[in-house]
Amino acid sequence: MSNRPDEKAPSASDDRRRLLVPALVFGIFGVCLIRLAGFVHDNAVDVLYNDQWDTLRTLFEGRGPWSAFFMQHGSPRLDLGGLINWYLYDATQWDVRAEAWAGVVVLCLATMVAITLAVRLRGRLAWTDAAFPLLLLSPVHWETLTFTTFLGAQILPLLLTLLLAWVWGATSRITRILGVGFLGPLALFTGYGFCGAPVTIGLALLQWLRPDRETAPADRRSATLILLLMGGAAALFACDYHWSPGTENWYFPVTPWWDYPRFCALMFTNLLGWRAISVASVTAGAVLLGLVAAAFLTSTIMIWQRHATSRARVVWILTGTSLVYAMLTAIGRLPTNLEAAFMWRYITLMMPGLCGLAFAAEGWTSARGRKGRLGFGLGWLALAGVV
C-alpha cells in the first residue's frame, strides 16, 4: 500500500532513533542494576544489626504475620515491610542478605514505575528517562541495604509513593479511586510512607473543593470516596498507636527556629553529595529545596484554578511527599544536631521530590522548543548523575 501524498515515510534516521532511545534507557538501566547488585553482593552480610533486633521482634516472639503488619518501630508502623520480612526470613532460614536482595528488587520496580509514569505523561519513551535508573538504582541506598538492612522504612515507601503518583495521574476515575484507596492506606502504614498520607488527603480535598467545571459532580464523588477510605485508614492507624519520636531527649521547638529550614535545605544538599555545613552548602540545598517547593506550588495553583492535569497531580504527590518527609525529619532529628541532616538513609525518600521536579520542569520546558527540551534533558541527567 502506498503512502498518501501528505504522509512522510519514516526515514532511516527515524528508525535508528526509535531503536537508540530504548537501547540507551534500558542499557543504562541494566548497567545501574548490575552495579547495585554487585554492591549488595560484595557488602551485605548475614548478621543482624542495630534496628533489626527491634524490627524483627515479632519473629523472635513467634507471633503471626499480622502482628508484624501492625508493629510500630519508632514513629512509623512496619506494615508491608513487616509482612514481607515475616515470610522472607522464614522462607530463607533467617538469611539477612535476603532482605538486602529484596531491597534491590523493590528499587528495580520503583525505577520501572518511574519510567512508565514518564512515558504515560509524555506519550513516548525519551532519552531523558535514562536519568531514572541513574537516580533510583544508585548505591546511595547503602545504609538501608547493607548497613542496617531495613526494607520497610524508606525503600518500600519510595515504591509506594511512585505508585501513588501513577494512580493519581491516571485519567480513569475508577483507577484513581481503587488505586489510591488501596495504596494510600498501605503507604500510611508502611514506614515513612505515612508522609504521603497527608499529601494524598490534601490532593483529594483540593479535588473536592475545586473540581473541574465540566466534571464537577463526578470529581467530587471520587474525592469523597478517597477521603472516606483514607479517613478509615487513619482511624485504624491511630488504634493502639503511641507517640515515639525515636530521638533521645527529643524536644520541640529547637532554637533558633531558622535551624528547621536550614535542616531541610541540608537534606537537599546531602542529595548533591555535599556533606558540610557552610553558607555555600546551605545555599545550594536551599536552591534545590526552593525548586521542589516551586514545583509543588505551581501544581497547587493549577489544581486550584481547576486545571488538574495528570502531570499536576503527579507533581503534587511526588514533591509533596518529599517536602513533608523533610519537614517531619527536621522536627524529629534537629534536637540531635544539624549534622543529622546528612544521614544517608534520608536520601531515598528525597528522591520522589527530584522526580516530581523533573516532571514539572519537563512540562515547563516542553513549550520552549528543542533547545528547552535539550536543556531540561541535560540538566536532569546531570542532577541524577550527581546524586
N, C-alpha and C positions, 0 to 999 in steps of 0.2 A: 504494500500500500504506500503510495507516495505521500509526502508531507503536503499540507496545504501551503499556499504561497506565503501566508503571513506567519508561518511557523518556522522557526530556525532549527535546523538539525543539530543535534548535540555534536560538539566538536571533540577532537581527541583530548584537548586540554581540559574540557569539562569532565570527560570520563576519568582522566587522571586525578582531577581534583576530588571527584566523588570517591575514589579509592584511597587517595592520600590522607584525607581528613580522618576516616575511621582508623587507618593504619597508624597515624600519629597518635590519636587519642588512646586507642587500646594498646598500642605499643608502649606508651608511657605508663599506662595502667599496669601492664604486665611487668615492666621494669620495677616500678614502685612496689608492686605486690611481692615480687621476688626479693627486693631489698628488705622489706619489712619482715617477710617470712624468715629470711636469713638472720636478721637481727634477733628475732624471737628464738630461733633455733640455737643461736650461739649464747644467748644471755638468760633465757628463762630457766629457772631451777625448780626442782621438785621439793621445795621446802616452804612450809607455811611461815608467814612473816607478818608482824605488826597487826594491822586491822583485820587480817584474815582470821585471827583467833577469835574475833568477835562476829564477823560477818558469817562465819560457818558454825556459829554456836548451835543453831537448831539441828545440824547434822551430828555434832558432838553429843547432844542430848537425846538423839534418837527420835526427834519429833518429825511430823509429816511434812509434805511439801507445802501445804497451805500455811503452816507456821513460818516457813521460810519466806513465803509470799508476803505476809503481813509484818514480818520482823522489821523493827526500827533500829538503824545504826546511826547514831548522832541525830541530826535533824531529819534526814530522809528515811523512807522505807525502802526495802530491797526489792519487793515485788518481782518483776520479771527476772532480774538478776539473781535473786534468791531462789526462784523456782528452777531456773536453768542450772544453777550450781547444785541444787539438791539432786537432780538427775545426773548431772555431769560427773560429779565426784563419786557417786555410787556406781555409774557405768564404767568409770576408768580406774576403779580401785584406789581412789584418792590421789590421782596424778595431778599435782598442782599445775604442771605445764599445760594440761588440757584447757584450763581456764584462759591461759595466755593465748593459746591457739584459737579458742572461741572468740577472743577479742579481735584477732586478725580477721576471722570470718565476718564479724559484725562490721568492722571498718570497711571491709570489701563491699558488703551490702550497702552501707551508707554511701560509699562512693558511687555505686551504680544508681542508687536513688537520686543522688545529686545530678548525675549526668542525664538521666531520663527526665528529670524535672526541667533541666535547661533545654533539652530537646523539645519538650512539650510547650514551653513558653515561647520558644523561638520558631518551632516548626521544623527544625532540622538539626543535625549534628554539626558543630563548628570546631575549628582548631583550638579555640579558646577553652573548650571543655577539657583539654589536657591539664588545665590547672587543678581540676578537682582531685585526680589521683595524687598530684604533687602535694596538695594540701592535706587531704584526708588520710592518705596511706603513708604518712610521714613517721619516722622514728621518734618524733617529739612526744608520742604517746607512751614512751618507755616506762614512765613511773607507774602507770596502771596496767602495763603489760608484763613487765619483768621485775619491777622492784617490789611493790606491794600490789599484787595482781587483784584487781577489783573491777570486775566486768560491769556491775550494776551502777556504779557511781556516776561515771561520765560517758563511757563508751556506748552502752545501750541507750542512754538518753540522747546522745548525738544522733543515732539512727532514728529514734522515735521522733525527734524534732524535725528531721528531714522528711520523714513520712507524714507528719502532721502538716508540714508545708505542702507536700504533694497533694494530700486530700483537700486542703483548703484551696489549692489552686485549681481544683477540678471544676469543670463547667456544670456538671450534673449535681443538682442539689441532693439527690439520693446518695451519691457518692460522698458528698461532704458530710451529710448527717450521719451516715453509718460509719464513715472513716473517722471523723472527729469524735463521734460518740464512743468508739472503741479505743482509738489511740490516745485521746485526751486523758481519760482515766488511767490508762496504762502508763502514760508518761508521768502523771501526777504521783503514782505510787512507786515509780522506778527511779531510785537515786535522786540526783539533782535534776531529773526530768521535770520535777514539780515546778521548776522555774518557768516552764512552758504553759503551765495551767492558767495562771492569771492572764497571760498573753492570749491564750485561746478564749478564755471567758471575755476578755476585753474586746476581742475582734467580733465575737458573737453579739456582744452588747452593742457595738458600733453598727453592725449589720441590722440589728433590730431597730436602733434609733434612726439610722439613716439608710434605709434600703433604697435600691434603685427605683426610680419613679415608675417605670414600666412594669416592674415585677415585685412591687412592694408587699402585697399580701403573702406571696409565696416565700419571699426573703424573710419576712417576719416569722412565718411559721417554722421555717428551718432553723432560724436563730433561736427561737423559743425552745425547740426540741433540744438543741445543743446545750443551751443554758440549763435546762432541766437535767440532762444527763450529767453535765459537769457539776451541777449543784449536788446531785445524789452522790457522785463520786467523792466530792469534797466532804460531805457529811460522813461517809464511810471512812474516809481517811482520818477524820477527827476522832473516831471511836478509839479509845484507849491510847490516843497519841499523847506523848509528853514532850514538852519543850526541852531540847538538849542542844545547845549551841555548838558543842564539840570543841570548844576552846576553853582551856583552864583559865579561871579568873576573868571570864568574859564580862564586859560591861558596855553600856551604851548611854550617852554618846561619848565618843572619844574627842578630846580637844587637842589641837584646834579642829574645828568642824571641816575645814577645807582639805583635811587629810583623806576624807572619804572620796571626793572626786579625784584626788591625786592617786589614791589606791587603784581606782578604776582605770585611770589613764595608764598606770604602770602595768596593769594586767594586759593592756593592749601593747605596751612596749615589750612585754615578755614575748608576745607573738613574733616580734621582729628579732628576737634573739638578743636584745639589748638588756642585759641584767645588771643595771647600775642605776642608782638614784642621783639624778642631776637635773639641772634646768633643761638641758637638751633632751634627755631621755623622757622626762615628763611631758615636754612639749611634743615630741614625736608621738608618744602614746595618746596625748590629748587630741592631736590632729586626726589620728585613726578613729578614736572614740567619737570625735565630732562628726566624721564622715558617716559612721554607722548610725549615730543618732539622727543625722540629717536624712538618711535613707528611711529610717523609721518614721520621722516626722512627715516626710513627703508622702509616704504611703498612707499615713493617718489623714492628711489633708485630702488626698484623692478619695478615700473611703467616705470622709465626712461630706465631701461635695457630691456624693452619690455616684462616684466613678470607681466602684470597687472591682477593678480588673483582677484577673488571676495573678498577674505579676505583683500588684499592690498587696494582695492578701499573702502571697508567699513572702514578700519582703517584710511585711509586718511580723509574721510568725518567726522568721529566722533572726532578724535583727532584734526584735523584742525579747526573745528568749535569752540571747547573749547579754543584752543590757540588764535584764532582771538578774541574771546569774552574776554579773559583775557587781551589781549593787548589793545583792544579798551576801556575796563573798566578802565585800568590803565591810559590811556591818558585822559579819561573823568573825573575820580574821584580823581586822585592823587593831584590836586590842593586843594582839601579839606583837606586831611591828609592821612597818611599811614594806619591809623586805618579803613578807609573806605573799605579796602580790606576784612574786616570781616563781611560785611553786609550779613545777612542770605539769602537774595533773590538771591545773586550771585551763591549760591551753585547749584541751579537747572541746569543751563547751563554749569557748570563744569562737570556734570555727564557724558555727552557723551564722554568726554576725558578719563574718567576712563573706560567706556565700550570699547572704542577703544583700550586702553592699555590692557584690559583683552583679547580681540580678538587677538591682536598681540602676547601677552605672551603665549596664548594657542597654537598659531602656532609655536612659538619658542620652547616650551617645548614638543610638541607632538612627536617630533623625538627623544626625550631623554628617552623614555620608561615609564614604570609605575611610577617610582619614580619622574620623571619630571612632569608627569600629576598630581600626588598626591600633589607635592609641589606647582604647579600652583593653583590647586583647593583650597587648604587650605589658601594660600596667598590671593586669590581673595575673598573668603568668609570672611576672617579676615578684609580685606580692606573695603568691603561693610558693614560689621558689625560695624566697627569703625565709618564710615560716618553716 
